[in-house]
Amino acid sequence: MRKTLFFLLLASSAAMFAENYTVKSPDERILVNVETGATTTYSVTFNGKTILNPSPLSMTFDNGVVIGRNMKVKDVQHRTEDQMLTPVVRQKSDKIRDHYNEMVLSADQYKLYFRVYNDGLAYRFHTDFADSLKVISEEVDYCFPEDYNTLFPEERTILSAQQPLFKPMKLSEIGTDRFCSTPVLIKVDDQARIFISESDLESYPGMFLKKQGKYELAGKFAAYSLEEEKTDDRQIFPTKRADYIARVSGTRNYPWRAMIVAENDANLVTNQLIYKLAPESQGDFSWVKPGKIAWDWYNALILTGVDFKCGVNNDTYKYYIDFASKYGIEYVVLDDGWSEAWDVTKTVPEINMEELVAYGKKKNVDLILWVSWAPFREKLDEAFDLFSKWGIKGIKMDFMNRDDQAMVDFYYTVARKAAEHKMLVDFHGAYKPTGWLRTFPNVLSSEGVAGLENHKWGSFVTPEHNVTLPFTRMVAGPMDYTPGAMINFHEKDHKVWFNLPASVGTRCHQLGMYVVYESPLQMLADSPSNYYREEKCMDFLSQVPVVWDETRVLKASVGEYIVVARRSGNTWFIGGMVGKKGQKFDITLDFIKGNKTLTCWEDGVNVDLQAQDFACRTKKVKQGDTITISMYDGGGYVAIIK
């Protein structure tokens, strides 16, 4: 009897201690309810339907404090923000509306922020401890009310380049021993999709998600690296990890835990929540110049019809520079091989960097250098100074393959130092973007995607995968898929050949990527020799921009099809891609003004026999006209309207 009375009193005390706080989106369709008490939880409804059950959140520190537990709210503040952002780099548009309602719950030594937009929500902790300390763990839970369908980007290890395939799985089909990288996409029903990622990931490990419970996903973080070891392959891996995930200052913000809520697939593509949550850039970035870039590694520097031996040498790179100059391509990248393995300040004998830079300047083409992160870290300041002296305009840093706190810190160090030297950055072997383009506009793109290069060793990057990416990985930020293959096969015909790779899907499927995929530093992956043979394709590739003033999604279904219209100045570009099954759409040109000329590149009449077959057509159009877009299985479409 006494034990029963004790538990009744305990439950009564907890109930009296619990408080509820709510915040809605400006249009009132998203409602977040926060309940504090022994455990702090939040739940989410969308259009009156619960899409997230009460889900706990907390952080445990080595000083014995667990914020989010037994939370006693001292103050509650609400505010509304509605402003127009002008991005330095126009990934999707030249203006971004930043409109949200914010609720701040203040407790002893910490605050809990919630922001709710019309298209999503996010929360974060802020602490005000006096001393530095360690984060033992963070509790990030997503407790879903039903057995939702997911696109699960499964990982086998946290030492990952995060280039997953997105596997269709119900929550109930995911074992508790499985985990994934983020972002992850979840389909609630025909009226709602949930996209989970993070923003403002500074000096903190990136978030994975593991299966927990019946319909629950929980945060998983890499432990802090205590000891590291070099490998023969220009890598440094952790060999000993701590029993905590981060060392932090007492007063700081923690990453935003972001959840996009979209009514349909199209709204995922235009969503810019991750960007809006990131801190604004500091300083002058007017020098940042987005552009296209000729890439050497995919095509193994193989050239034909030349009178010199192709390879890592000045003759070959001058040929690439000549190609880039002819078609108005702003950059050429020197990928692996131009420097000594463990010393990026020493070129191999076949490369004279000063001569190449000078040659490029005469041709209005700048150079970007590939570096493996570990050798680069060893001579970081010396390398940046030398690259700047040479006249190099950017770096492509590769093989990081982890996102523990130490590695995340290194990303930020590189981004800052590159900005100081007015250099661009392209992260490869990288985790997903977490708002870099807003905080560091010189970080134009990043990998973290299973892209074109995978055709060099496999056939698993399919058109279906390619048409999944705009709704998953690309929603997090710019995506360096590295498109542009001029050798193309249907999936059933595809063969793997490392030095002469071919893509899966049609030629127009590749062209469509230049409008559909967002990357302000966009690769042309194939050999200049192949591009020279494809003048009609180069007519398109030389004109297509890499930044946009306006984006409209005309047709969209995850993994099946996407048609996007994007505006640059007064010119419109249409890009389409399909997965396994071909599609035919009637598109009304209600977004153009006046009389225009439309030039399109579309799958050819014999594309069923030869994936490279395409047709190029021109016709007059005006506002309100309807055009028909036909795309074959694994096909695509592009058009320029001006």
N, C-alpha and C positions, 0 to 999 in steps of 0.2 A: 504493500500500500504506500509506504514512504517513497519507494523507488518510482512508482507511478506518479505520485504527486510531484516529485522532483522534476521528472521529464515534462509534465504538464506546465509547471512553472517556467521551465527553461524554454519551452516552445512559446509560451505566452510572452516571455521577455523578448524573444527574438522577433515575434510578430509586432510587439510595441515598438521595437527598435527600427523595424523596416520602414522605409519611406519610398514613395514612387514619384518619379519626375519624368515629364514628357517633353518632347520637342518634335515638331512637325516640319516637313518640307514647306517651302513657300507656297506651293500649290495644294498643300495639305493631303496629298495622296500617300506620302510615306510618313508613318508615325513610329517614333522610337520611344519605348518605355523603359526607363532605367529604375531598377529596384535595388536599394541599398539595404544593408543589414549585415548579418553574419557573412553573407556572400553578396557581392555586387553582380547583378546580371542585367542584360539588356535584351529586349525583344523587338521585332520589327514587323509591322503590318504594311501592306501595300494594297491600295484600293480596298481597304477593309478586310483583307485576307492576311492571316498570320503566315509569314514566310520564314521567320526565324523565331523559334521558341526561346524562352529565357536562357541566355548563354552567359556563363561566368567569365569574368575578366579580373586579372590580378597580376601583381609582380612581387616576387620575393627577393629580398636583399640580404646581404651577409651581416647587416647590423641587426637582424632579427625582425625587421619591419616587413609586413606584407600589406602593400597598398591594394585597396579594393576589397579587403576583408574587414569586417566590423567597421565599415566606413561610417563615420559620423560627419554628415554634411553641415558645415558651418555657414556656407553662403551659396546661393544659386544666382547665376547671372545669365540673362538671355540677351542676345543681340542679333540683328539682321544685317547682312552685308549684301550689297548689290552694286557691282562695279563692272566695268569693261576692261579686260586685260588686253594689252597689245603685245603679243609675243615677239621676241627678237627673231626667232625662227618660226616661220609659218608652217607648222606640220600639217594642220588641217584647214586653218582659216587665219585671216588677218586680225580678227577680233574674237575674244572669248568672254562670254558672260559668266561672271563669278557671283552667283546668287545663292545664298544659303541662310539658314537659321542656325545659330550656335547656342549651345547650353554648356555652361561651365559649373561643375560641382566642386566646391573647394572644401578640403578636409585639412587636418593637421599635417603640414609639410608636403602636401601634394594636391594636385587638381586633376580632374577628369573632364576632358573636352569631348563634346559631341557636335559634329556639324552634319546637317541634313540638307541636301540639295534636292532639286526636283528629279534628279537622275541618279541618286545614290546617297551614301552616308559614310561617315568615318568617325573613329574615336582615337584618342591618344591620351597617354598620361604625361603629366609634367611634375617633376619633383623639386623640392626646395630643401634638401638636406644640407647640413653645414659642411660635411666632409665628403671626399671621394669614397666610393664603395664599389661592391661587385653585385651584379645581377645574377642571382642563383638560377632563377627561372622566370618565365612569363607564361601566364595562363591566357591563351587565346582559344576560345571554343566557339564553334558554330553548330548549334543544336537545331537540326531541321525537323519540322513536324511530320514530314512524310518521306517516302522512299523516292527522292528526286533522282532524275537522270543527271549524270555528270559527264564532262569531258575531262578525264583524269590524266594529268600529265605525269605519269608515274616515273619515279626515280629509283635506282638501285642503291645509290650511295650519295651522301651529302657532298662528296668530292666530285662535283659534276659541272659540266659546261652548260647544263640546263637546256638541252636540245631535245625535249621529249616529243613523242607522238601523243596526241590527245585521244585517249581511249574511251569510247562510249561505255559507261558502266553505271548501273544503279548504285546508290549508296550502300544498299544491302549486299551487293556483290563484291565490295571492297573489303578484304580481310584486314584485321587489326594489326597485321604485320606489314602492311603496305603503306607507302607514303608518296607524296608528290611534291614537286616544286610549285610555286605560284607564278603566274596567275592560274586560277582554275575557274571553269565556267559550269554553272549549274542551271538546269532548266526546271523551273517550278511547274509551269503549265504553259498554255498557249499565250497567256497574257503577262508572263513574268520570267525574266532570267536574272540570275545572280552571278556577279563576277567578283572574285575575291583576290585582292592583291594588297600592296602597301606603297606608301609614299613617304618621302623625306627620311630615307634609311641612311642616317649619318652615324658613324661610329657605333654600329650595332649589327648583329648578325641578321641575315635575311631569313625570311619565314618560309618553311616548308609546312605541309599539312599532312597529318597522319590520321588514319581511321581510328575512331574511338567510340565505343558504344554502337547502338543500332544505326542511327542516322546522323552521326556526329563526326565532324572533323575538328582536329585540335592542332594548335601550333607546335612545330618542332624546329629547334634551333641548334646550330653547330656550337659546340662548346669552345671556349677560348683556347687558342693555341699557345702552349707553353714552350714547346721545343719543335724545331724544324730540321729537315735534312735535305740536302741537295741530291738531285738525281743526275744521271748522265745525259738526260734528254732535256736539259735547260729548265728543270722544274725544281720547286722547293715545296715539300709537303710536310704537314704537321706530323710529328711522331709521338707527341705527348700532349694531351688536352687536359684542361682543368675541370673542376666540378662546378663551374659557373660558366655563364655564356658571355658576359661582358664586364669590363672595367669601365666605370663611368664617373663623371663628376657629379657632385650632389645636386647641383641645380642644372637642369636640362630638360628639353623636350624629348619624347620618345617617338618612334615612327607611327605614322597614321595607319591604322588598320582599316582599309578601305573596302567598301562593298558597293559596287555599282548595281543598280536595279533598273532593268530595261524592260519595256513593254514588248519589244520585238527584237529580232536579230539586227535590223538596220540601225537601231539606236545604240547598239554596242559600238559600232564602227565610228560614230560621230562623238562618242562620249570622251570628255577630257578631264575627268575627275582626278586622275593621278597627277596630271599637270597642275591643276588648280590647287591641290593640297601642298605642293612643293614650295619651298621658300623662293622668293623673288631673287633674281640674280643681283649681284653687287658689282658695281663698276661698269666700265664701257665695254660693250661687246659688239659695237657697230662694225668692227673689222671682220666679224664672222661671215664667211662666204660659203653658203651651201653650194653643192654642185654634183655633177656626175664624175665618176672615177673609173679609169681603165684598170682592170685587175689582171695580174699575171699568173697567179698560182693555180687557179682552176684549170687553165689551159696549158699548164706546164711550160710556159714560154715557148711553145712550139709555133714557129712561123714557117710559111712556105713561100717559094718564089723570091727568096732573098739571096744575096751573094756573100753572106757571112754566117758563121756558126751561131745559131740561136742558143740562148741560155742566160745565165746571170752575168751580163757584161754590158758595157756602154752601148755597143751597136744595137743590141736588142732593145734596150730601154729608149734609145733615140727613135727607134721604129715605133714603139708605143707612143712616144711623145708626138711624133709626126701624125699618127692616127688620131690621137686626141685633139690635136690642133685642127686637123681638117674638119672635124665634126663638132667643134665647139665644146669639147669635154674638158672640164676645168682641171682635173687632176689625173695623175698616174701614181699608182702605189707600187713601191718596191717591196715585195713580200719576202718571205724567208730566203736567206742565202746571201744577202748583200753585205752582211757584217760577219765578223768572227762570232763563233757560237756563244761565248760567254763575255764578249766585249763589244758592246754596240757602239763604241767610239772608234772602232777600227774596221774599215771596209776591207773586203777581200781584194786581192790584187786586180781582179778584172773590172772593178768599179772605181771610177774617178767621180766622186760625188759633186765636187765643185763644177766640173765640166758638164755633168748632167743637169744640174740646177741652172747653169747659165744657158744651156741649150734650150731648156724648157721655157725660160723667161723670154727668149727670142720668139718662141712659138705661143706665148700666152698660156702655158701649161705649168702648173705647180706640182711639186712632188710631196708625197706622203710616205713615211717609212714604217714598215712593219717591225715590231719588236716583241720578243718573248718577255713576259713581265719580269721573270726572275733575274736575268742578266741586266735588264733595264733598271731594276730597283738597285742593283749593286753600284751603278754609276749614274744615278738619276740626275743630279744637278749638272754634272759634267756633260752628260748626254744632251740634256735640254740646251745648255749653253752652246755646245758644238752644233747641234741641229739648227739652232737659231742662226749661228754664224754662217752655216752653209746656205741658209735660205729655205729650209724645209718648212712646209706649211701645216704639217700635222703628223700624228702617229696613229698607227693601228696596233693596239696592244692586245696580246693574245695569251691563251693558255692559263688564265687565272684559275678556272675550274673549281672555285669555291667562293663562299660568301660568308665566312666567319668574320668576326669583328675586325681582325687584323687586315684581312683582305679588303673589306669594305673601306677601312681607313685608307688603304693604299689607292683605291679608286679615287677617293676624294683628293688625296694628295696629288695624284697625277692630273686630275681635272684642274685643280687650282694652279699648279705649276705650268701646265700647258697654257692656261689663260694668261698667266704672267708673261709668257713668251709669245703670245698671240698665235697659238697653234690649235688646230682642230684635234679631236679625239674620236676614234672609232674603237669601242671595246669589243673584242672577240674572245671566245671562250669565257663568256660573261654571264652573270645573272641578269634577270630582266631589268628594264629601266624602272626607276622609282622616282621619276620627276626630274631627272638630270637636265632635260632640255630647258626647263625653266630656271633651275638654279645655276647651271653651267651651259649656256647656249652654245659653247664651243664643242660640247660633247654631242655631236650631230647624230650618231647612230650607235647601235650595239647589236650584237648577235643574240645569243640566248634563244636560238631558233634552229630547228632542223631544216636547213636551207639547201640551196642548189648543190653545194660542194659534196653533199652526201651521195650524189649520183656517181661519184668517182669510185665508190666502194659498195653501192647497194641500189636497190630499186624501191625502197620503202617510202621515199618521199614522193607521194602520189598526188595527182590532181585533187583528190578528196582532202588530203592533208593540206595542200596549198590553199584550198578554199575554206579550210577551218581556221587558218592563221589570222585572217582579218578580224575574227570575232573572239580570239583568245589572246595569243601573244601580242599582237599589234595593238590591242586596246591599252596595254601597259605603256606603250611609247614606241618611238621609231625602231624599225626592225631591219637589220642588215641581212636580208635573205640572199643577197648577191645574185640577182636574176640576169637574164640575157643570153641563155644558151641558143646557139644557132644550129645545133645538131639535136634533133628531136625525134622521139619514138613514142608510139603508143605503149601503154603499160605491158601489153602482151608481147611486144616485140623488143622490149628494152634489154640491152646487154651492158654489163659493167666493163668499163675499160678505163683504168685510172688516168692515163695520160691523154686520152682522147674521149672525154666524157660526153654523154648525151643526156638530155633531160627526158623525163616522163611527161607526156602531154604534147599538145600541138605547138607550132611556132607562135600562134596568136595567144596561146595560154601564157607563154613567156612575155610577149609584148604587153598583155593585159596587166602584168605585175607592176609595170612602171606607172600605172595610174592607180591601181588598187592598193599596192603596198606603199607605206609611208616610210621614207628614209631620206632625210635632207642631205645625206652623202650616199648617193645611189650608184651601185656598181654596174659596170658592163663586164660580165665575167668571162666572155669568150675571147678567143684569139683575134687580134686585128685582122689576120689573114681571112678568117671566116666572115668577119663583118664587112670587109672590102668586097666580098662576093655577094653581099646582101644589101645592095644600095637602097632598095625600097624599104627595107626594115630600118636602115640607118636614116632614111628620110624622117621616119617617126622618132627614132631614138635621139636624133640630134635636136629635135624640137621639144620633146617632153620635158617639163620642169621637174624640180624636186621639192618645191615648196608651193603652197596653195593659198589663195585668197578666200576660197569657199569650197565646201564639200557637201554633196548631196548623194545619199544612197538611194538608188532607184529600185533595185531589186536585191533581196538578200535572204539566204537560208543557209545556216551553218553547215558546211561540208558539202553543200549542193550547188550553190551559185551565188554570185555577187555581181552587181552592175553599179558602178559609181560614176558620178559626174563631178569633175573638179574644175574650178575656174582659176586661171592665172591671168590677171589683168582683164582684158576683154575677150580672151580666148578660152573656150571650154574644151575639156578633154573627157572622153568617156572611156572607161575601162571595164571589161567584163571577163570573168573566169567561171568555169564550171568544174564540177567534180567528175564522178564516173559517168553520169548521164548528161547528154546534151540538152540544151534548152533553147527555146525560141520566145522572144519577148517583143511586144510592141511598146515603144518608148515615146512618150509625148514630149516634144521639145518646148515645154512651157517655161524653161529657165533661161532660154536665150532671148536676145532682143534683136529685132530687125531682120534683115536678110543676110544670110551667111552662106559660106561654102563648107560642106562637110566632106572630109576625106577619111575613109575608114580602111582598116586592115582586118580582114575576117577570114575564118577558116574556109579553105578553098573547096571546090566541087569534088576534088579527089582526095580530100584529107582523110577519108576512111582508109585509103590505100597507103598514103604517105603523110605522116604527121606534120611534115614541114610545108605542106601545100597551103598557100593562102592567096587571097585576092585583094587587090587594092583598088578602091573605087572612089569617085568624087561626084558629088551632086549638090545642087542648090537647095537650101532649106530656109525656113523662116519660123518665127515663134509660133508655136501651136501645131506645127507639123508632127506627124507620127512616123517614126522609122522602125523598121523591124531588125532586131539583132538575133542572128542564128549562131549558135555555138555547138560544135560537135562534141562528142564524149571527150572529156579532158581538154576541152578547147577554150577559146577566148576571143576577145574582140577589143579593138581600140579605135577611137576616132578623134579627129581634131576638127573643131568647129570655129571658124574665124571669118 
